[in-house]
Amino acid sequence: MMLQFISLEWKSFIRAASFQTNLAMKILMGFGALYFMAVFLGLGVGVFFIIEDMELGDPFEVVNRYMIYYLAFDMLFRYSLQKMPVTNIKPFLYVPLTKNQVVRFSLLKTVVSFFNWSHAFFFLPFSIVLISKDYPAMEVLFWHLGMAALIYANNYINVLINNMSGVFYAFVATFVALGAAHFFGWFDVTLYTAPFFDLLGSNPLACLIPLALLGVLSRAAFGYFRTNMYLDAGLATKQEEASTQEYAFLNRFGNLGTFIKNDIRLILRNKRSKMALYGGLFFLFYGLLFFTGAIEVYDGPVWKIFAGIFVSGGFLFNFGQFVPSWDSAYYPLMMSQNIKYQDYIKAKWYLIVIATAASMLLAIPYLYFGLNAYLAVLVGGIYNIGINGYLVLWGGAYIKTPIDLASGKKAFGDKQSFNAKTLLLTVPKILLPLAIYWVVALFASETLAFASVAFAGVLGYLFRNKVFSIIEKVYKDEKYKTLAAYKQTP
């Protein structure tokens, strides 16, 4: 039966209208997987000796101490990137298959996910190194078994909370607060979690705890999907009290104000667009990796510009790169109206500018880490407004996969974000400001390097009307391809 399911999945893949895009995406993801496997393998082999050379203590105990953060980051990346077990059940309605068989296959797809087995490239070599260093083989084996169970427990937790954005963001906020408290010496959560991971390595029976947790979560995930496996679940709609927001202050801007009002309503009323907004807020904390000196390799001025681009541009990248896909549900209707394409594009750009400016203001607390830290955010924001704001809209013209606004489908890792042309446009988005800063700082000063990146953004802003004309032409050239793509189902 499993072979039949696999056969159907393969046929669905090769017969899809977006087969070439899917194949290219799989190849790109394969290279990404190889990279992460190499990183995990290097850590697994080397972390013992790195901790030993730094004289931080017993390497096994040090790894156990910080394992809670490892699992937390694993959950973060899973929620952002891992695809959920989606199976189109309509074709199976006429086939003698039970619900249990379909649900088991759907969950099996998550079990064999890269997000699960990739961790073996860290834990397996680390366990081998521990045994080679005369740690008791049985204790290491049971510790390894317990950690594998916790990784798979994360998998099923992710499945269960996938549509509960509030739970996930509460989880992120909790661990950000715990990490900050640990960093500043206010509260060390590892003092309370490390004994559990140490127990996994000292008492073989302790591994029964994560194994029992895994069993409970797997049954819960199975029961959840089986209970909700019926067609009406996808057709049912919530009955909610209707409300409207006028945003009358935008009326003075004419058609431009109308488009901006529609975009604000779209963002605030739909799951997928809210994820873009929350993602932008989450990127405000990205600079903590670079400005605090927590990671030595990122402790450099060029990396600070990199951080400034993302701290100020979280919403820009999350929302802007999917224009006009946000409007895919009613894009054909819009194109049949007597509207100016440039007004439509400018409205998106102004929304991005407002969000970027708001991020620059919210990032003021980075002054705590020094003036240069906030200058990097400020300069990155100016560059985002003057250059990247146009580039994300330009790249969006080549992304032609419709977005289901009512779905909590991941904003990262979907195939609609992949396109050769959009990848080429990534170079001036990220690498160009880093190159400008590096070259000027090499021959002049750090202050002049900051000024040069900011000047590039100001220059882009001054030529905005010319740039809008170029982007408008691209959108017009891609118009009918986009309309045809929005009529297809992936």
C-alpha positions as CSV (number, residue, x, y, z in Angstrom):
1,M,0.0,0.0,0.0
2,M,2.8,2.4,0.8
3,L,4.3,1.7,-2.6
4,Q,1.0,2.7,-4.2
5,F,1.0,6.0,-2.2
6,I,4.6,6.7,-3.2
7,S,3.7,6.0,-6.9
8,L,0.8,8.5,-6.7
9,E,3.1,11.1,-5.1
10,W,5.6,10.7,-7.9
11,K,3.0,11.0,-10.6
12,S,1.6,14.1,-9.0
13,F,5.1,15.6,-9.0
14,I,6.1,14.9,-12.6
15,R,2.7,15.7,-14.0
16,A,2.2,19.1,-12.2
17,A,1.9,22.2,-14.3
18,S,4.9,23.6,-12.3
19,F,7.1,20.5,-12.8
20,Q,10.1,22.5,-14.0
21,T,9.9,24.9,-11.1
22,N,9.4,22.0,-8.7
23,L,12.4,20.1,-10.1
24,A,14.7,23.2,-10.0
25,M,13.6,23.9,-6.4
26,K,14.3,20.3,-5.4
27,I,17.8,20.5,-6.9
28,L,18.5,23.8,-5.1
29,M,17.1,22.3,-1.8
30,G,19.4,19.3,-2.4
31,F,22.5,21.6,-2.4
32,G,21.1,23.3,0.7
33,A,20.7,20.0,2.4
34,L,24.3,19.0,1.5
35,Y,25.5,22.2,3.1
36,F,23.7,21.7,6.4
37,M,24.7,18.0,6.5
38,A,28.3,19.2,6.2
39,V,27.8,21.8,8.9
40,F,26.2,19.2,11.2
41,L,28.9,16.7,10.5
42,G,31.7,19.2,11.2
43,L,30.0,20.1,14.5
44,G,29.5,16.5,15.5
45,V,33.1,15.6,14.9
46,G,34.7,18.9,16.2
47,V,32.5,20.2,19.1
48,F,34.1,17.9,21.6
49,F,37.6,19.1,20.8
50,I,36.5,22.7,20.5
51,I,35.0,22.7,24.0
52,E,38.0,20.8,25.3
53,D,40.5,23.4,23.8
54,M,38.4,26.3,25.2
55,E,38.5,24.6,28.7
56,L,34.8,25.1,29.2
57,G,34.5,21.8,31.2
58,D,33.4,18.3,30.4
59,P,32.3,18.5,26.7
60,F,29.4,16.0,27.3
61,E,28.1,18.1,30.1
62,V,28.5,21.4,28.2
63,V,26.6,20.0,25.2
64,N,23.8,18.8,27.6
65,R,23.7,22.2,29.2
66,Y,22.9,24.0,26.0
67,M,20.8,21.2,24.4
68,I,17.5,23.1,25.4
69,Y,18.5,25.9,23.0
70,Y,19.4,23.4,20.3
71,L,15.9,21.9,20.5
72,A,14.3,25.3,20.6
73,F,16.1,26.4,17.4
74,D,15.1,23.2,15.8
75,M,11.5,24.0,16.5
76,L,11.9,27.5,15.1
77,F,13.3,26.3,11.9
78,R,10.7,23.5,11.6
79,Y,7.8,25.9,12.0
80,S,9.3,28.3,9.4
81,L,10.4,25.8,6.8
82,Q,9.0,22.3,7.2
83,K,6.1,21.4,5.0
84,M,3.1,19.8,6.7
85,P,1.6,16.4,5.7
86,V,-0.8,17.5,3.0
87,T,-2.6,14.8,1.0
88,N,-5.4,15.5,-1.5
89,I,-8.1,13.1,-0.3
90,K,-10.5,13.7,-3.2
91,P,-8.9,11.1,-5.6
92,F,-9.1,8.5,-2.7
93,L,-12.9,8.8,-2.3
94,Y,-13.5,6.1,-4.9
95,V,-10.6,3.9,-3.8
96,P,-11.0,1.2,-1.1
97,L,-8.6,2.8,1.4
98,T,-9.3,3.4,5.0
99,K,-8.7,6.8,6.8
100,N,-6.0,5.2,8.9
101,Q,-4.0,4.3,5.8
102,V,-4.1,7.7,4.3
103,V,-3.3,9.4,7.6
104,R,-0.4,7.1,8.4
105,F,1.1,7.8,5.0
106,S,0.7,11.6,5.5
107,L,2.5,11.4,8.8
108,L,5.1,9.1,7.4
109,K,6.1,11.9,5.0
110,T,7.1,14.0,8.0
111,V,9.0,11.1,9.7
112,V,11.3,10.8,6.8
113,S,11.7,14.5,6.5
114,F,15.2,16.1,6.2
115,F,14.4,18.0,9.4
116,N,14.5,14.8,11.3
117,W,17.2,12.6,9.9
118,S,19.7,15.5,9.3
119,H,20.3,15.7,13.0
120,A,22.0,12.3,12.8
121,F,24.9,14.0,11.1
122,F,25.5,15.8,14.5
123,F,24.5,13.2,17.1
124,L,26.0,10.1,15.5
125,P,29.6,11.4,15.1
126,F,29.4,13.2,18.5
127,S,28.4,9.9,20.1
128,I,31.2,8.0,18.3
129,V,33.7,10.6,19.6
130,L,32.3,10.2,23.1
131,I,32.8,6.5,23.0
132,S,36.3,6.9,21.6
133,K,37.1,9.1,24.6
134,D,36.2,6.3,27.0
135,Y,32.7,7.4,27.9
136,P,30.5,4.3,28.7
137,A,29.1,3.0,25.4
138,M,25.8,2.0,26.8
139,E,25.2,5.3,28.5
140,V,26.1,7.2,25.3
141,L,23.8,4.8,23.3
142,F,20.8,5.5,25.5
143,W,21.5,9.2,25.5
144,H,21.6,9.1,21.7
145,L,18.2,7.2,21.7
146,G,16.7,9.8,24.0
147,M,17.8,12.7,21.9
148,A,16.5,11.0,18.7
149,A,13.1,10.6,20.5
150,L,13.1,14.4,21.4
151,I,13.9,15.4,17.8
152,Y,11.0,13.3,16.6
153,A,8.8,14.7,19.4
154,N,9.6,18.2,18.0
155,N,8.3,16.9,14.6
156,Y,4.9,16.0,16.0
157,I,4.7,19.1,18.1
158,N,5.2,21.1,15.0
159,V,2.5,19.1,13.2
160,L,0.0,19.8,16.1
161,I,0.7,23.6,16.4
162,N,1.1,24.3,12.7
163,N,-2.1,26.2,12.5
164,M,-1.8,27.8,16.0
165,S,0.3,30.9,15.2
166,G,-0.4,32.3,18.7
167,V,1.2,29.3,20.4
168,F,4.3,29.4,18.2
169,Y,4.9,33.1,18.8
170,A,4.4,32.7,22.5
171,F,7.0,29.9,22.3
172,V,9.4,32.2,20.4
173,A,8.9,35.1,22.8
174,T,9.5,32.8,25.8
175,F,12.8,31.5,24.5
176,V,14.0,34.9,23.3
177,A,13.3,36.2,26.8
178,L,15.1,33.2,28.4
179,G,18.0,33.6,26.0
180,A,18.3,37.3,26.9
181,A,18.0,36.6,30.6
182,H,20.8,34.0,30.3
183,F,23.0,36.4,28.3
184,F,22.7,39.3,30.7
185,G,23.0,36.9,33.8
186,W,19.5,37.5,35.2
187,F,18.3,33.9,34.9
188,D,19.9,30.7,33.6
189,V,17.3,28.2,32.4
190,T,20.1,25.7,31.6
191,L,20.6,25.1,35.3
192,Y,17.1,23.4,35.4
193,T,17.2,21.7,32.0
194,A,20.8,20.3,32.0
195,P,20.1,17.7,34.7
196,F,17.5,16.1,32.6
197,F,19.8,15.7,29.6
198,D,22.6,14.5,31.9
199,L,20.2,11.9,33.3
200,L,19.6,10.5,29.8
201,G,23.3,9.7,29.7
202,S,23.7,8.3,33.2
203,N,20.5,6.3,33.7
204,P,19.4,4.0,30.8
205,L,15.8,4.0,32.1
206,A,15.6,7.8,31.7
207,C,15.3,7.4,27.9
208,L,11.9,6.0,28.5
209,I,10.7,9.5,29.3
210,P,11.3,11.0,25.8
211,L,10.2,7.7,24.2
212,A,6.9,7.9,26.1
213,L,6.5,11.6,25.1
214,L,7.1,10.7,21.5
215,G,4.4,7.9,21.7
216,V,1.9,10.3,23.1
217,L,2.6,13.0,20.6
218,S,2.5,10.7,17.6
219,R,-0.9,9.3,18.7
220,A,-2.2,12.8,19.3
221,A,-1.1,13.9,15.7
222,F,-2.6,10.7,14.2
223,G,-5.9,11.3,16.1
224,Y,-6.0,15.0,15.1
225,F,-5.6,14.3,11.4
226,R,-8.0,11.4,11.4
227,T,-10.6,13.4,13.2
228,N,-10.3,16.3,10.7
229,M,-10.1,14.2,7.6
230,Y,-13.3,15.0,5.8
231,L,-14.2,17.3,2.9
232,D,-16.5,19.5,4.9
233,A,-13.5,20.6,7.1
234,G,-12.0,22.4,4.1
235,L,-15.3,23.8,2.9
236,A,-16.6,25.1,6.3
237,T,-16.4,28.7,7.0
238,K,-16.4,30.5,10.3
239,Q,-19.3,32.8,11.1
240,E,-17.8,36.0,12.5
241,E,-19.2,39.4,13.1
242,A,-18.2,41.6,10.2
243,S,-16.3,44.8,10.8
244,T,-14.7,47.4,8.6
245,Q,-11.9,49.9,8.9
246,E,-12.3,53.1,6.8
247,Y,-8.8,54.6,7.2
248,A,-10.3,57.9,6.0
249,F,-7.1,59.8,6.4
250,L,-5.8,58.0,3.3
251,N,-8.6,59.3,1.1
252,R,-6.6,62.4,0.3
253,F,-4.1,60.3,-1.7
254,G,-6.8,59.3,-4.3
255,N,-6.2,55.9,-6.0
256,L,-2.9,55.5,-4.2
257,G,-4.7,55.7,-0.9
258,T,-7.3,53.2,-2.0
259,F,-4.7,50.6,-2.8
260,I,-2.9,51.2,0.5
261,K,-6.1,50.8,2.5
262,N,-6.8,47.5,0.7
263,D,-3.3,46.3,1.5
264,I,-3.7,47.2,5.2
265,R,-7.0,45.3,5.3
266,L,-5.4,42.3,3.5
267,I,-2.5,42.1,6.0
268,L,-4.7,42.4,9.1
269,R,-7.5,40.0,8.0
270,N,-5.7,37.0,6.6
271,K,-3.5,34.3,8.1
272,R,-0.8,34.2,5.5
273,S,-0.3,38.0,5.3
274,K,-0.2,38.2,9.1
275,M,2.7,35.7,9.1
276,A,4.6,38.2,6.9
277,L,3.9,41.0,9.4
278,Y,4.9,38.8,12.4
279,G,8.0,37.7,10.5
280,G,9.0,41.3,10.0
281,L,8.7,41.9,13.8
282,F,10.7,38.7,14.5
283,F,13.6,40.1,12.3
284,L,13.9,43.0,14.7
285,F,15.7,40.6,17.0
286,Y,18.0,39.3,14.3
287,G,20.6,41.9,15.1
288,L,21.2,40.3,18.5
289,L,23.3,37.6,16.8
290,F,25.6,40.3,15.3
291,F,25.7,43.3,17.7
292,T,26.1,41.4,21.0
293,G,29.3,39.6,20.1
294,A,27.6,36.3,21.0
295,I,28.9,34.7,17.8
296,E,32.6,35.7,17.2
297,V,32.5,35.1,13.5
298,Y,29.8,37.8,13.1
299,D,31.7,40.3,15.1
300,G,32.8,42.5,12.2
301,P,31.6,45.8,10.6
302,V,30.6,44.2,7.3
303,W,28.3,41.7,9.1
304,K,26.7,44.6,11.0
305,I,25.6,46.1,7.6
306,F,24.2,42.6,6.8
307,A,22.3,42.6,10.0
308,G,21.0,46.2,9.5
309,I,19.6,45.2,6.1
310,F,17.5,42.4,7.7
311,V,16.6,44.1,11.0
312,S,15.1,47.1,9.1
313,G,13.8,45.0,6.1
314,G,12.0,42.1,7.7
315,F,8.6,43.2,6.4
316,L,10.1,44.3,3.1
317,F,11.4,40.8,2.3
318,N,8.5,38.9,3.8
319,F,5.8,41.0,2.1
320,G,7.4,42.7,-0.9
321,Q,8.8,39.6,-2.6
322,F,5.2,38.1,-3.0
323,V,3.8,41.1,-4.8
324,P,1.5,40.7,-6.8
325,S,0.8,37.1,-5.5
326,W,-1.0,38.6,-2.5
327,D,-3.7,39.7,-4.8
328,S,-3.8,36.5,-6.9
329,A,-7.4,35.8,-5.8
330,Y,-8.8,38.9,-7.5
331,Y,-5.9,39.9,-9.8
332,P,-7.9,39.2,-13.0
333,L,-10.7,41.5,-11.8
334,M,-8.1,44.2,-11.0
335,M,-6.6,43.9,-14.4
336,S,-10.0,44.4,-16.0
337,Q,-10.5,47.7,-14.3
338,N,-9.3,51.1,-15.5
339,I,-6.4,51.6,-13.0
340,K,-2.9,52.8,-13.4
341,Y,-0.3,50.0,-13.0
342,Q,2.1,52.5,-11.5
343,D,-0.4,53.5,-8.8
344,Y,-0.7,49.9,-7.8
345,I,3.1,49.5,-7.6
346,K,3.6,52.7,-5.8
347,A,1.0,51.8,-3.1
348,K,3.0,48.6,-2.4
349,W,6.2,50.6,-2.2
350,Y,4.9,53.2,0.2
351,L,3.6,50.4,2.4
352,I,7.0,48.9,2.5
353,V,8.6,52.3,3.1
354,I,6.3,52.9,6.1
355,A,7.0,49.4,7.6
356,T,10.8,49.9,7.1
357,A,10.7,53.3,8.8
358,A,8.7,51.8,11.6
359,S,11.3,49.0,12.0
360,M,14.1,51.6,12.1
361,L,12.3,53.4,15.0
362,L,11.6,50.1,16.8
363,A,15.3,49.2,16.5
364,I,16.4,52.3,18.6
365,P,17.2,50.0,21.6
366,Y,20.2,48.7,19.6
367,L,21.9,52.0,20.7
368,Y,22.6,50.0,23.9
369,F,25.2,48.1,21.9
370,G,26.9,51.2,20.7
371,L,26.3,54.0,18.1
372,N,27.7,51.9,15.3
373,A,25.2,49.1,15.9
374,Y,22.2,51.5,15.4
375,L,24.0,53.2,12.5
376,A,24.1,49.9,10.7
377,V,20.4,49.5,11.1
378,L,19.7,53.1,10.1
379,V,22.0,52.8,7.0
380,G,20.4,49.4,6.2
381,G,17.0,50.9,6.4
382,I,17.9,53.8,4.0
383,Y,19.3,51.3,1.6
384,N,16.2,49.2,1.8
385,I,14.0,52.2,1.1
386,G,16.1,53.5,-1.8
387,I,17.1,50.2,-3.5
388,N,15.6,47.0,-2.0
389,G,12.1,48.4,-2.0
390,Y,12.2,48.5,-5.8
391,L,14.1,45.2,-6.2
392,V,11.6,43.1,-4.2
393,L,8.7,44.5,-6.3
394,W,10.7,43.9,-9.5
395,G,11.4,40.3,-8.5
396,G,7.7,39.8,-7.5
397,A,6.7,40.2,-11.1
398,Y,8.4,36.9,-11.9
399,I,6.8,34.9,-9.0
400,K,3.5,33.6,-10.4
401,T,2.2,31.1,-7.9
402,P,-1.1,32.2,-6.3
403,I,-1.2,32.6,-2.5
404,D,-4.1,31.2,-0.4
405,L,-4.6,34.0,2.1
406,A,-6.7,32.0,4.4
407,S,-4.0,29.3,4.8
408,G,-1.2,29.3,7.3
409,K,1.1,27.8,4.7
410,K,4.7,28.7,5.3
411,A,5.9,32.0,4.1
412,F,9.4,30.5,3.7
413,G,10.5,27.6,1.6
414,D,7.6,27.5,-0.8
415,K,8.4,27.0,-4.5
416,Q,6.7,30.3,-5.4
417,S,9.7,32.2,-3.9
418,F,12.1,30.4,-6.3
419,N,12.9,31.8,-9.7
420,A,16.2,32.3,-11.5
421,K,15.5,36.0,-12.1
422,T,14.6,36.6,-8.5
423,L,17.8,34.9,-7.4
424,L,19.8,37.3,-9.7
425,L,18.0,40.2,-8.1
426,T,19.3,39.0,-4.7
427,V,22.8,40.1,-5.5
428,P,22.1,43.9,-5.3
429,K,19.7,43.3,-2.4
430,I,22.3,41.8,-0.1
431,L,25.8,41.6,-1.7
432,L,26.0,45.1,-3.1
433,P,25.7,47.1,0.2
434,L,28.2,44.7,1.8
435,A,30.6,45.3,-1.2
436,I,30.2,49.1,-1.0
437,Y,30.9,49.1,2.7
438,W,33.8,46.8,2.5
439,V,35.6,48.7,-0.4
440,V,35.1,52.1,1.1
441,A,36.1,51.0,4.6
442,L,39.2,49.3,3.1
443,F,40.5,52.6,1.5
444,A,38.9,55.2,3.7
445,S,37.1,55.0,7.1
446,E,34.2,53.2,8.7
447,T,32.1,56.4,8.9
448,L,32.6,57.1,5.2
449,A,31.6,53.5,4.4
450,F,28.3,53.9,6.3
451,A,27.7,57.2,4.4
452,S,28.4,55.5,1.1
453,V,25.8,52.8,1.7
454,A,23.3,55.4,2.8
455,F,24.1,57.6,-0.3
456,A,23.3,54.6,-2.5
457,G,19.9,54.4,-0.9
458,V,19.3,58.2,-1.2
459,L,20.3,58.1,-4.9
460,G,17.8,55.3,-5.5
461,Y,15.1,57.3,-3.8
462,L,15.8,60.4,-6.0
463,F,15.4,58.3,-9.2
464,R,12.2,56.6,-7.9
465,N,10.0,57.8,-10.8
466,K,12.4,56.4,-13.4
467,V,12.6,53.1,-11.5
468,F,8.8,52.9,-11.2
469,S,8.5,53.3,-15.0
470,I,10.9,50.4,-15.5
471,I,9.1,48.2,-13.0
472,E,5.7,49.1,-14.5
473,K,7.0,47.9,-17.9
474,V,8.1,44.6,-16.4
475,Y,4.7,44.1,-14.8
476,K,3.0,44.8,-18.1
477,D,5.2,42.4,-20.0
478,E,4.5,39.7,-17.5
479,K,0.8,40.5,-17.1
480,Y,-0.8,37.8,-19.2
481,K,1.7,35.1,-18.0
482,T,0.7,36.0,-14.5
483,L,-3.0,35.9,-15.2
484,A,-2.6,32.4,-16.8
485,A,-0.5,31.2,-13.9
486,Y,-3.1,32.3,-11.3
487,K,-5.7,30.2,-13.1
488,Q,-3.7,27.0,-12.6
489,T,-3.7,24.9,-9.4
490,P,-0.2,23.8,-8.4
